[in-house]
Amino acid sequence: MIPTSLPLFDEAPGFDRVALAARLQSLAREKIWIGTSSWKYEGWLDQIYTRQRYLTRGKLSKKRFEAECLAEYAETFPIVCGDFSFYQFPAPEYWHRLFASAPAGLLFALKVPEEVTVEVFPKHPRYGARAGMRNESFLNADVLSALFLEPLTPYRDRIGSLIFEFGARGTPPGEFVGQLSPFLDTLPPSFRYAVEIRNRTYLEKRYFDCLRNYNVAHVFNAWTRMPSLKEQMAIPGAFTADFTVMRALLREGRAYERAVEQFSPYDKLQDENPEAREALRALIRRMREERRAAMIFVNNRFEGNAPTTIQAMVGSGDAD
């Protein structure tokens, strides 16, 4: 066991990031990487982040914090999930700044832009004139390669997985697999890929077989209308690749907007979820036994404060 060290001067009471970092690095050496969904949260100041590092003239500089906090994030966590890329194709200059802002040892899991994974644009103001229209770039491998994969190629050794997130859809399960399979067949082997779905009816043999054919991981995800993590893990054939991805996002039945309203600014634990925590621990144990790589991400909207959830998940010894 890793000895417990005294908390740093500016840490939140009861939060020992030195011990947490040591535990997470130990697991990372076994190819079990644990991190959070995104990282620019001021609610983590005095917990993961040292407030003094981001002061300008005695006041917190939001601009400085957002530009520099990833480097300090990497002092605790070995991996991070980048949700931001879901909403755009970042320019090559952005990728250069991002990867230069963190140590080379920090791994990234990145969401593929929704321009490739949304078949019909939702009727939401942010889609403007395209709201409700079919997306011509849906599962377009050429668009994905030119605008996303090629700019990322110089950094592929720092990318643990690329995640295709498909929101809740009206397409029948068989039709979805029929769309997905030829697309996955075109993907270059330069990256590892994972698929996250939000339709519980898709969790059937032909979906898992499709992913397994291409060594693509099913993303076990805790989400409003998805079965629990424990239930998903128990489905025969659900482990479809030589690596696994799990994302603890929301408590089952809780809407995203409600979680944002309830938990912001994400500075403390508010709703402990013992069953889901045990599923996370069970995955760690299984991956260690099978010597299979795993990437596990916790979102603030899962319990209120992702670092505290992770500390509880790996710090009790139950994952040993």
Helices and strands as residue ranges (DSSP letters): H 17-28, E 32-37, G 42-44, G 51-54, E 55-56, E 59-60, H 62-73, E 79-82, G 84-87, H 92-100, E 107-111, H 114-117, G 125-130, H 141-144, I 145-149, H 150-152, G 153-158, E 159-166, H 173-186, E 193-197, G 200-202, H 205-213, E 217-222, H 229-234, E 243-248, H 256-263, H 274-290, E 293-298, H 300-303, H 306-315
